[in-house]
Amino acid sequence: MVEGGRTRKELGDAVTRAESLARASAQPWDIVVIGGGATGAGVAVDAATRGYSVLLLEQHDFGKGTSSRSTKLVHGGVRYLERGDVRLVTEALRERSRLLANAPHLVRVQPFIVPAYRWWDAPYFFAGLSLYDLLAGRSPFGRSKYLNRREVLRQLPTIRAEGLRGGILYYDGQFDDARLLIDLIQTAVKNGATCLNYARIVRLLHDGDRVTGVAFTDAETGTTAEVSARVVVNATGAFCDSIRTLADPAARPMVTPSQGAHLVFDRSFLPGNAAMVVPKTPDGRVLFAIPWHGRTLVGTTDVPVPTTELEPRATEAEIDFILETAGRYLAKTPTRADVLSVFAGIRPLVKADGGTNTAALSRDHTIRTEAGLLTVTGGKWTTYRNMAEDAVNRAAELAGLPPKPCRTANLRITGPIASGSVVPLHPQLPYTEADIVRAVRHEMARTVEDVLSRRLRALILDADAAVEMAPRVAALMAAELGRDAAWEAEQVRAFTALARGYQLRRESA
Ligand SMILES: Cc1cc2nc3c(=O)[nH]c(=O)nc-3n(C[C@H](O)[C@H](O)[C@H](O)COP(=O)(O)OP(=O)(O)OC[C@H]3O[C@@H](n4cnc5c(N)ncnc54)[C@H](O)[C@@H]3O)c2cc1C
């Protein structure tokens, strides 16, 4: 028996948490990665596939930070062309194609339509999108084209027709961010990395003024362990300054946190296959309405926030802004009562000199070393792989590790193992009991939130339905993990409290 009364055979190849904990403290590591978001998971995959020994430690669950809270686009960022950022866009377009090839089970080609209401809109957008196509070179994504009014209305039947002149169709990618993250963690583990969630870095170890390791606390037992490393990589995104000040209390903040919110509606708001793009909102951003997992995802905003929270909440102003802006472009105006879920994430924007408008800060990634600690932040989900490649190149150099070539450009990302039983959990969502068992046995889920928010996307697809599923999910998890009724009750309570931050309908009823 290895965990929750399960035998090794029942667990297949899965590594248990106890095994990972034992491994974590057993060795001196080539690389210790702090942070289990897209950047940290990318670094773990890159380092492990090069043959370096690597340990990744995440304070909460994998993807709890920004990496489960994106707009779910695999894109070059066409809007950065307006600022002349051709290099950034070209690099992201290359990564867009790689991600489609390496994770075809999670990434798909998505058509987008930019509606044109003024006569000059269509030629302007068409010029920009033609340049975007050109920079993409030979790619599996289709080419942009002009659509007349009738064709726009056919593909976006719920769009406001009054004043519509036509539109431009273009293509980008779309994905499931938290699922890709879990699959990256699995890919890292399969290639020899050790990855632990609920392991918070509380201290850095030093030899003189050089960082030589970390101390982490296991949230489940409260015990703290010290681990030495040839190099420590700080991949904590919008939290990176808190780790940098552990290395050097005088370190000046490098990140300006900026929040972005999304609202989720049912499919009736966008019943076709195409997504709609509002190219310029009053705060200078792009607003997307995208079909996603049978729902309509609308966002986002860009609001500077004073601190980085692990569970950021959309403000009333952000919610009103999205409802109002979407309402201007959709024939049926969405209201609070239509919102199935609301969620927000924090961008780790790297500070530029002067200026407070976060929409204008750099979207590129940055690598910085201080006292032997390597911080990698900024960038976007789409570019996680080349961020990781750069970071591991620099980390190996810093640690004097033997140089080894990066192997991730064409590395296939592991998909989830097939689930067995088909007993459904809720009429509004496609999930089954077997999905819960798989999440616990094979995907390191430890809490009801881990399952309903990130292994499955119930919380952001329909927060009310997720709350209704929680007791059954807690019971199935308790059986898997060998937990008692008190644990089950506490899990349901904690999840219900968390879900309140995602529920708007209840408030507005
Ligand atoms: C609203 C919004 C929309 C976006 N949309 C897109 C999009 O459509 N496409 C795209 O390509 N990009 C998008 N992005 C950008 C993308 O989501 C981020 O660039 C990316 O997720 C950042 O990943 P990360 O790993 O650097 O940070 P995170 O995902 O935040 O990971 C950092 C992790 O570090 C952990 N951590 C912090 N402190 C500690 C500690 N002491 N010990 C251990 N662990 C710790 C945190 O818990 C966290 O899980 C969007 C971002 C936002 C905010």
The ligand as an SDF file (V2000), in Angstrom:
LIG
                    3D

 53 58  0  0  0  0  0  0  0  0999 V2000
   -5.9140   38.4330  -17.4630 C   0  0  0  0  0  0  0  0  0  0  0  0
   -4.7760   37.7530  -18.1670 C   0  0  0  0  0  0  0  0  0  0  0  0
   -4.9750   37.2120  -19.4260 C   0  0  0  0  0  0  0  0  0  0  0  0
   -3.9180   36.5850  -20.0820 C   0  0  0  0  0  0  0  0  0  0  0  0
   -4.1580   36.0060  -21.2890 N   0  0  0  0  0  0  0  0  0  0  0  0
   -3.1590   35.3950  -21.9480 C   0  0  0  0  0  0  0  0  0  0  0  0
   -3.4250   34.7240  -23.1680 C   0  0  0  0  0  0  0  0  0  0  0  0
   -4.5670   34.6630  -23.6320 O   0  0  0  0  0  0  0  0  0  0  0  0
   -2.3890   34.1300  -23.7960 N   0  0  0  0  0  0  0  0  0  0  0  0
   -1.1160   34.1660  -23.3130 C   0  0  0  0  0  0  0  0  0  0  0  0
   -0.2190   33.6540  -23.9680 O   0  0  0  0  0  0  0  0  0  0  0  0
   -0.8360   34.7600  -22.1200 N   0  0  0  0  0  0  0  0  0  0  0  0
   -1.8240   35.3490  -21.4280 C   0  0  0  0  0  0  0  0  0  0  0  0
   -1.5920   35.9280  -20.2060 N   0  0  0  0  0  0  0  0  0  0  0  0
   -0.2320   35.8780  -19.6470 C   0  0  0  0  0  0  0  0  0  0  0  0
    0.0500   34.5460  -18.9580 C   0  0  0  0  0  0  0  0  0  0  0  0
   -1.0890   34.0410  -18.3110 O   0  0  0  0  0  0  0  0  0  0  0  0
    1.1880   34.7450  -17.9490 C   0  0  0  0  0  0  0  0  0  0  0  0
    2.2670   35.3820  -18.5880 O   0  0  0  0  0  0  0  0  0  0  0  0
    1.6850   33.4210  -17.3750 C   0  0  0  0  0  0  0  0  0  0  0  0
    0.6110   32.6420  -16.9130 O   0  0  0  0  0  0  0  0  0  0  0  0
    2.6590   33.6950  -16.2360 C   0  0  0  0  0  0  0  0  0  0  0  0
    3.0860   32.4570  -15.7280 O   0  0  0  0  0  0  0  0  0  0  0  0
    4.1180   32.3800  -14.5290 P   0  0  0  0  0  0  0  0  0  0  0  0
    4.4590   30.9500  -14.3410 O   0  0  0  0  0  0  0  0  0  0  0  0
    5.2390   33.3230  -14.7750 O   0  0  0  0  0  0  0  0  0  0  0  0
    3.3120   32.9400  -13.2610 O   0  0  0  0  0  0  0  0  0  0  0  0
    2.2180   32.2010  -12.3610 P   0  0  0  0  0  0  0  0  0  0  0  0
    1.2990   31.3700  -13.1590 O   0  0  0  0  0  0  0  0  0  0  0  0
    1.5890   33.2420  -11.4970 O   0  0  0  0  0  0  0  0  0  0  0  0
    3.0620   31.1970  -11.4730 O   0  0  0  0  0  0  0  0  0  0  0  0
    3.8470   31.6220  -10.3850 C   0  0  0  0  0  0  0  0  0  0  0  0
    3.6730   30.6140   -9.2700 C   0  0  0  0  0  0  0  0  0  0  0  0
    4.6310   30.8700   -8.2460 O   0  0  0  0  0  0  0  0  0  0  0  0
    4.0530   30.4380   -7.0280 C   0  0  0  0  0  0  0  0  0  0  0  0
    4.7700   31.0140   -5.8810 N   0  0  0  0  0  0  0  0  0  0  0  0
    4.7670   32.3050   -5.4660 C   0  0  0  0  0  0  0  0  0  0  0  0
    5.4920   32.4250   -4.3320 N   0  0  0  0  0  0  0  0  0  0  0  0
    5.9660   31.1900   -4.0200 C   0  0  0  0  0  0  0  0  0  0  0  0
    6.7560   30.6720   -2.9400 C   0  0  0  0  0  0  0  0  0  0  0  0
    7.1770   31.4530   -1.9430 N   0  0  0  0  0  0  0  0  0  0  0  0
    7.0540   29.3340   -2.9500 N   0  0  0  0  0  0  0  0  0  0  0  0
    6.6060   28.5180   -3.9500 C   0  0  0  0  0  0  0  0  0  0  0  0
    5.8360   28.9660   -4.9680 N   0  0  0  0  0  0  0  0  0  0  0  0
    5.5180   30.2880   -5.0130 C   0  0  0  0  0  0  0  0  0  0  0  0
    2.6130   30.9280   -7.1430 C   0  0  0  0  0  0  0  0  0  0  0  0
    1.7470   30.2540   -6.2480 O   0  0  0  0  0  0  0  0  0  0  0  0
    2.3080   30.6830   -8.6100 C   0  0  0  0  0  0  0  0  0  0  0  0
    1.6040   29.4690   -8.8350 O   0  0  0  0  0  0  0  0  0  0  0  0
   -2.6330   36.5380  -19.4950 C   0  0  0  0  0  0  0  0  0  0  0  0
   -2.4510   37.0750  -18.2200 C   0  0  0  0  0  0  0  0  0  0  0  0
   -3.5140   37.6670  -17.5550 C   0  0  0  0  0  0  0  0  0  0  0  0
   -3.3260   38.2120  -16.1930 C   0  0  0  0  0  0  0  0  0  0  0  0
  1  2  1  0
  2  3  1  0
  2 52  2  0
  3  4  2  0
  4  5  1  0
  4 50  1  0
  5  6  2  0
  6  7  1  0
  6 13  1  0
  7  8  2  0
  7  9  1  0
  9 10  1  0
 10 11  2  0
 10 12  1  0
 12 13  2  0
 13 14  1  0
 14 15  1  0
 14 50  1  0
 15 16  1  0
 16 17  1  0
 16 18  1  0
 18 19  1  0
 18 20  1  0
 20 21  1  0
 20 22  1  0
 22 23  1  0
 23 24  1  0
 24 25  2  0
 24 26  1  0
 24 27  1  0
 27 28  1  0
 28 29  2  0
 28 30  1  0
 28 31  1  0
 31 32  1  0
 32 33  1  0
 33 34  1  0
 33 48  1  0
 34 35  1  0
 35 36  1  0
 35 46  1  0
 36 37  1  0
 36 45  1  0
 37 38  2  0
 38 39  1  0
 39 40  1  0
 39 45  2  0
 40 41  1  0
 40 42  2  0
 42 43  1  0
 43 44  2  0
 44 45  1  0
 46 47  1  0
 46 48  1  0
 48 49  1  0
 50 51  2  0
 51 52  1  0
 52 53  1  0
M  END
$$$$
